[in-house]
Amino acid sequence: MSETVFVTGGAGYIGSHCCKLLAANGYRPVTYDNMSNGRPDFVRYGPMVEGDILDGFRLDAALQEYRPKTVVHFAALIEVEESTREPTLYYDVNASGTLGLIEKCKEHGVEQFIFSSTAAVYGEPPSSPVTLSTPTVPINPYGWSKLMSERFLHDCAADAGIGVTIFRYFNACGSDPDTELGMRFEGASHLIPRLITAAAEGTGFSIFGTDYDTSDGTCVRDYIHVWDVANAHIAALNSPVEVGCVRTFNIGVGRGFSVREVLESVERIIGSKIDLKFADRRAGDASELIAGDIDEAASELGWKAKYTNIDAIVRHGWDWYLAEH
């Protein structure tokens, strides 16, 4: 029988891609999701348990039934702006949810725990690229809730008897190359789906800030394909960490693209000009965020990003838009 992997948030964007790759690599993904943001049609690679990360009784029952040795924890709230309006909610779901899950892993004999963290733990870093030794000083409750979860894992790994892998994603984007899964367009807050929608539907698009200290004055970010993010989890499963130990990786490409460069890519792929508007900078937007120390994942896990060309990432997003519309 295939090894079972328990995936919280497995019906969501990154979680569903991970489940697909788990199944393709001989694992049996069990999705645990409250479906607040997940899609039922994305759960097609293994069993589904509908439940909330804060529901200890439901978690107990699911872990007792499936007895996984590995838990992959994606379930979280992820909107930065919302976290500033509802910080209690974010600390409850993200931080308390992780702590409760660690306790359940201890009770049910889980051995490996792979945690979905974020580059938001770095806040506004003093320099770029951002290395694993860059100070972690989040600037919003979302980032703090993830950093608190990391702290819980560091402090509890030995007591819980789990080996922990922490992935700090940079800008996850793109869609399944097979067009079975993809990004969310409706109500999207991330750059690429918003640009694709603007180009496809002829709506205006605002660039916030054109006076940053970058090559063209717009913010620069490290865009990592969701397929590569999912593959990092397979690599971690295939190279488990010793029980009681914690390892952390930056998951990015190691180079950045500016807002204008991404916009130009979208216009190239779709063949449509975007009606641009310009607005003032948004508070908290750093000039440049690029992943450093990406060789750590290569040397320890044998993982390296495959999709480093922005046009390939946009193309997969556009293919998904066409499939959805």
Backbone torsions as a table, in degrees:
resi	resn	phi	psi	omega
1	MET	NA	143.2	-180.0
2	SER	-64.8	147.7	176.8
3	GLU	-67.8	131.8	-178.7
4	THR	-84.7	134.5	174.3
5	VAL	-121.6	124.8	-177.7
6	PHE	-91.3	117.4	-172.1
7	VAL	-115.0	103.9	174.9
8	THR	-77.0	137.3	-176.0
9	GLY	73.0	25.5	-175.5
10	GLY	-72.6	-8.4	177.0
11	ALA	-95.1	1.5	-179.2
12	GLY	-89.1	-170.2	-173.7
13	TYR	-61.0	-65.8	-177.5
14	ILE	-73.1	-39.4	-177.4
15	GLY	-59.0	-41.1	-179.0
16	SER	-68.4	-38.1	176.4
17	HIS	-63.3	-39.6	178.5
18	CYS	-63.6	-42.5	179.0
19	CYS	-61.0	-40.3	178.9
20	LYS	-61.6	-44.5	-179.7
21	LEU	-70.2	-34.9	176.2
22	LEU	-59.0	-48.9	179.6
23	ALA	-61.6	-39.5	-179.7
24	ALA	-66.6	-23.1	-179.3
25	ASN	-102.2	16.8	172.0
26	GLY	89.9	7.3	177.2
27	TYR	-94.6	164.4	177.1
28	ARG	-113.0	98.3	-179.0
29	PRO	-78.2	129.6	172.9
30	VAL	-108.5	114.2	-178.5
31	THR	-84.3	129.8	173.2
32	TYR	-119.8	114.3	-171.7
33	ASP	-153.4	140.6	177.5
34	ASN	-87.3	-1.3	175.4
35	MET	64.5	20.2	176.3
36	SER	-69.6	-33.6	176.3
37	ASN	-127.2	-8.9	-178.6
38	GLY	-79.4	166.4	179.8
39	ARG	-117.5	124.9	179.7
40	PRO	-56.5	-35.2	-177.8
41	ASP	-73.5	-8.8	175.5
42	PHE	-85.9	-11.1	-179.6
43	VAL	-94.3	92.8	-174.8
44	ARG	-140.8	8.4	-174.0
45	TYR	-116.0	3.0	-179.6
46	GLY	175.9	-177.2	-177.7
47	PRO	-63.4	157.2	179.6
48	MET	-124.1	132.3	171.7
49	VAL	-120.9	118.3	177.6
50	GLU	-85.6	119.8	-177.9
51	GLY	-170.2	156.9	-178.9
52	ASP	-93.1	146.9	-179.6
53	ILE	-64.7	-21.6	179.3
54	LEU	-92.1	0.2	-178.7
55	ASP	-93.1	92.5	-176.3
56	GLY	-62.3	-36.3	179.7
57	PHE	-65.9	-41.6	179.8
58	ARG	-67.9	-41.1	176.8
59	LEU	-61.6	-45.1	178.2
60	ASP	-54.3	-49.6	-177.1
61	ALA	-62.7	-42.4	-178.1
62	ALA	-67.5	-44.7	-179.6
63	LEU	-68.5	-34.0	176.9
64	GLN	-66.8	-39.6	-178.4
65	GLU	-70.2	-43.5	-171.5
66	TYR	-99.6	-19.4	175.1
67	ARG	47.3	56.0	-179.9
68	PRO	-74.1	152.0	171.7
69	LYS	-93.3	-17.3	-179.1
70	THR	-128.8	136.4	172.1
71	VAL	-117.1	130.5	173.5
72	VAL	-111.8	119.3	-168.7
73	HIS	-108.1	98.6	175.6
74	PHE	-101.3	-25.7	-169.9
75	ALA	-56.1	117.9	-177.7
76	ALA	-172.3	162.0	168.1
77	LEU	-92.5	141.5	-167.3
78	ILE	-130.1	2.3	-175.5
79	GLU	-88.3	114.8	-175.8
80	VAL	-58.6	-49.3	-176.2
81	GLU	-63.4	-40.6	178.1
82	GLU	-62.7	-35.9	-178.8
83	SER	-64.5	-28.8	178.0
84	THR	-74.4	-25.4	178.5
85	ARG	-87.7	-31.2	-177.0
86	GLU	-130.7	62.2	-176.1
87	PRO	-61.4	-37.2	-179.5
88	THR	-59.0	-41.9	179.2
89	LEU	-60.5	-43.7	-177.9
90	TYR	-67.9	-41.2	177.6
91	TYR	-67.0	-34.7	179.8
92	ASP	-67.0	-56.2	-175.7
93	VAL	-69.7	-49.8	-172.4
94	ASN	-78.0	-52.2	-176.3
95	ALA	-80.3	-55.4	-179.7
96	SER	-63.4	-36.3	177.8
97	GLY	-60.7	-41.9	178.4
98	THR	-66.4	-44.1	-179.5
99	LEU	-61.0	-44.5	178.0
100	GLY	-63.2	-37.9	179.6
101	LEU	-67.0	-38.8	176.8
102	ILE	-58.7	-43.9	179.5
103	GLU	-61.6	-41.1	178.9
104	LYS	-67.4	-36.1	177.2
105	CYS	-62.3	-40.3	177.2
106	LYS	-61.0	-45.0	-176.9
107	GLU	-67.8	-30.6	-172.3
108	HIS	-108.1	12.5	171.9
109	GLY	74.1	24.7	175.0
110	VAL	-66.8	138.6	-175.4
111	GLU	-106.1	-31.4	-178.1
112	GLN	-125.8	138.5	-177.9
113	PHE	-132.4	118.1	179.4
114	ILE	-111.0	120.5	-171.2
115	PHE	-109.8	132.8	179.0
116	SER	-87.2	98.4	177.2
117	SER	-104.1	-158.7	-170.2
118	THR	-156.1	153.3	173.7
119	ALA	-67.4	-10.9	177.2
120	ALA	-63.7	-15.6	177.5
121	VAL	-66.8	-19.0	-179.3
122	TYR	-83.1	-13.6	-179.7
123	GLY	64.7	-126.6	175.4
124	GLU	-106.4	88.3	-174.3
125	PRO	-63.9	147.3	-177.7
126	PRO	-71.5	-16.7	-179.0
127	SER	-154.7	166.4	179.2
128	SER	-134.9	143.1	4.7
129	PRO	-70.4	160.8	-178.0
130	VAL	-90.2	119.3	-178.6
131	THR	-99.3	171.9	178.9
132	LEU	-68.4	-15.7	177.3
133	SER	-96.1	-1.9	174.4
134	THR	-61.6	135.3	-179.8
135	PRO	-56.3	140.7	177.3
136	THR	-98.3	103.5	-179.0
137	VAL	-134.9	80.6	-177.7
138	PRO	-59.3	156.4	-178.6
139	ILE	-118.0	10.8	177.3
140	ASN	-153.8	160.6	-178.6
141	PRO	-59.4	-32.2	176.8
142	TYR	-58.4	-52.2	-179.8
143	GLY	-61.0	-41.8	179.0
144	TRP	-64.7	-38.6	-179.0
145	SER	-64.5	-34.7	177.4
146	LYS	-73.8	-40.1	179.1
147	LEU	-66.7	-38.7	175.9
148	MET	-61.1	-40.0	177.9
149	SER	-62.8	-40.5	176.3
150	GLU	-60.0	-43.1	179.7
151	ARG	-61.3	-43.7	177.5
152	PHE	-57.3	-44.0	-177.8
153	LEU	-65.7	-40.9	176.7
154	HIS	-61.0	-44.9	-175.0
155	ASP	-74.5	-28.5	-171.2
156	CYS	-105.4	-8.0	-173.1
157	ALA	-56.9	-48.1	-177.3
158	ALA	-67.1	-44.6	-179.7
159	ASP	-63.5	-38.8	-178.9
160	ALA	-80.3	-12.4	-179.6
161	GLY	71.0	36.1	-179.2
162	ILE	-121.6	149.4	168.6
163	GLY	-96.4	131.7	-170.3
164	VAL	-116.6	133.5	171.0
165	THR	-118.7	125.4	179.2
166	ILE	-111.1	124.8	176.4
167	PHE	-109.6	119.3	174.3
168	ARG	-97.1	99.6	-179.2
169	TYR	-74.3	146.5	167.5
170	PHE	-91.9	-134.8	-172.7
171	ASN	-86.3	92.2	178.3
172	ALA	-67.4	134.3	-174.3
173	CYS	-159.2	179.8	-179.2
174	GLY	83.6	-177.4	-178.2
175	SER	-145.8	165.0	179.1
176	ASP	-49.4	123.4	179.4
177	PRO	-58.3	-23.0	178.6
178	ASP	-87.2	-0.8	178.5
179	THR	61.3	32.8	173.9
180	GLU	-93.6	-26.4	-176.7
181	LEU	-136.2	163.3	178.1
182	GLY	-174.1	-176.5	-179.0
183	MET	-74.5	163.8	176.7
184	ARG	-93.8	132.4	178.6
185	PHE	-100.4	-42.1	-178.2
186	GLU	-67.4	122.4	180.0
187	GLY	70.1	18.0	-177.3
188	ALA	-65.5	143.9	177.4
189	SER	-109.0	-10.1	-177.0
190	HIS	-90.1	156.0	-168.7
191	LEU	-60.9	-53.5	-170.5
192	ILE	-64.2	-48.8	177.6
193	PRO	-63.0	-32.6	177.9
194	ARG	-67.9	-40.0	178.5
195	LEU	-67.3	-42.1	179.3
196	ILE	-61.4	-43.4	178.9
197	THR	-62.9	-43.2	179.9
198	ALA	-62.0	-43.1	-178.9
199	ALA	-69.1	-39.8	-176.2
200	ALA	-74.8	-33.8	-172.9
201	GLU	-107.3	-0.7	176.7
202	GLY	70.8	24.6	177.3
203	THR	-90.9	157.6	-179.0
204	GLY	-73.1	157.7	178.4
205	PHE	-134.1	132.3	-178.9
206	SER	-101.5	131.6	170.8
207	ILE	-98.2	124.2	-178.4
208	PHE	-94.9	98.6	177.5
209	GLY	93.6	121.9	177.5
210	THR	-125.4	16.8	-175.9
211	ASP	-121.9	26.3	176.8
212	TYR	-74.7	160.2	-179.9
213	ASP	-82.6	66.7	177.9
214	THR	-133.2	176.8	-174.2
215	SER	-61.3	-34.0	-179.3
216	ASP	-122.5	10.2	175.6
217	GLY	87.9	-5.6	178.7
218	THR	-107.5	160.0	-176.9
219	CYS	-59.3	146.6	177.9
220	VAL	-114.9	132.8	179.6
221	ARG	-135.0	157.9	177.0
222	ASP	-93.5	111.2	-177.2
223	TYR	-98.8	116.1	-177.0
224	ILE	-111.7	126.8	-177.0
225	HIS	-63.8	137.4	-179.1
226	VAL	-58.6	-31.4	178.2
227	TRP	-65.5	-38.7	176.6
228	ASP	-68.8	-38.6	175.9
229	VAL	-59.7	-47.6	179.9
230	ALA	-61.8	-39.4	179.5
231	ASN	-64.2	-28.9	177.1
232	ALA	-61.7	-34.6	179.2
233	HIS	-69.0	-36.5	175.9
234	ILE	-64.2	-42.1	179.1
235	ALA	-61.9	-39.8	179.2
236	ALA	-66.7	-40.1	177.7
237	LEU	-62.5	-38.1	-178.1
238	ASN	-77.9	-12.5	177.4
239	SER	-131.9	70.2	-174.9
240	PRO	-63.0	150.3	179.3
241	VAL	-93.1	152.3	-179.5
242	GLU	-60.4	139.8	179.3
243	VAL	-57.1	133.2	-178.8
244	GLY	92.7	-9.5	-179.2
245	CYS	-101.9	155.5	179.1
246	VAL	-129.0	131.3	175.9
247	ARG	-127.0	147.3	-175.1
248	THR	-129.3	139.0	179.5
249	PHE	-134.2	142.4	165.6
250	ASN	-83.7	129.9	-179.9
251	ILE	-112.7	100.3	-179.8
252	GLY	-156.8	-178.4	-179.4
253	VAL	-87.6	-31.8	-177.5
254	GLY	95.6	8.6	172.8
255	ARG	-145.9	159.3	-175.2
256	GLY	-119.9	161.6	172.5
257	PHE	-127.7	140.6	178.7
258	SER	-79.3	165.8	176.6
259	VAL	-57.4	-42.9	179.8
260	ARG	-63.9	-39.3	179.9
261	GLU	-66.1	-39.4	177.1
262	VAL	-66.8	-41.8	177.8
263	LEU	-59.2	-45.2	179.1
264	GLU	-62.8	-36.7	177.3
265	SER	-63.4	-44.9	179.5
266	VAL	-61.5	-43.1	179.0
267	GLU	-63.6	-37.6	178.0
268	ARG	-64.6	-47.7	-174.4
269	ILE	-68.8	-41.6	-175.6
270	ILE	-87.3	-25.7	-179.1
271	GLY	76.5	30.9	-177.8
272	SER	-140.1	136.0	178.4
273	LYS	-79.9	145.2	-179.5
274	ILE	-101.8	133.5	178.1
275	ASP	-75.5	106.4	-173.1
276	LEU	-90.5	143.7	169.8
277	LYS	-129.6	157.5	-177.1
278	PHE	-124.5	137.5	-178.1
279	ALA	-135.7	169.6	179.5
280	ASP	-67.9	162.0	175.2
281	ARG	-56.3	149.5	171.2
282	ARG	-92.6	144.2	178.9
283	ALA	-60.8	134.8	174.4
284	GLY	89.2	-0.4	178.4
285	ASP	-84.5	111.6	177.2
286	ALA	-73.1	153.4	-180.0
287	SER	-62.2	-42.6	-172.1
288	GLU	-147.2	132.5	175.0
289	LEU	-134.2	104.5	-179.2
290	ILE	-127.8	137.8	-177.8
291	ALA	-72.6	128.3	170.4
292	GLY	-106.5	174.1	179.2
293	ASP	58.7	28.1	-179.9
294	ILE	-71.9	-15.1	176.7
295	ASP	-68.9	-18.5	178.0
296	GLU	-61.7	-44.8	179.3
297	ALA	-67.6	-33.8	178.8
298	ALA	-66.4	-44.7	-176.3
299	SER	-75.7	-37.7	-176.0
300	GLU	-88.1	-33.0	-175.0
301	LEU	-113.8	-13.5	-174.1
302	GLY	72.8	23.7	-177.5
303	TRP	-103.1	140.3	174.3
304	LYS	-151.6	141.3	-179.7
305	ALA	-62.0	135.7	178.5
306	LYS	-92.6	-39.3	-175.1
307	TYR	-98.4	92.9	-178.1
308	THR	-106.1	-4.1	179.8
309	ASN	-95.6	125.5	-175.4
310	ILE	-63.2	-31.6	179.2
311	ASP	-64.4	-36.6	178.8
312	ALA	-65.9	-40.1	179.0
313	ILE	-64.6	-46.6	179.9
314	VAL	-64.4	-40.5	-179.9
315	ARG	-58.4	-43.1	179.5
316	HIS	-67.6	-35.7	175.6
317	GLY	-65.7	-40.2	179.1
318	TRP	-67.4	-41.5	177.1
319	ASP	-59.1	-39.6	178.9
320	TRP	-68.5	-38.6	177.0
321	TYR	-58.7	-45.7	-179.9
322	LEU	-63.9	-38.0	179.3
323	ALA	-66.7	-34.1	-178.1
324	GLU	-80.8	-23.3	-173.9
325	HIS	-115.4	NA	NA
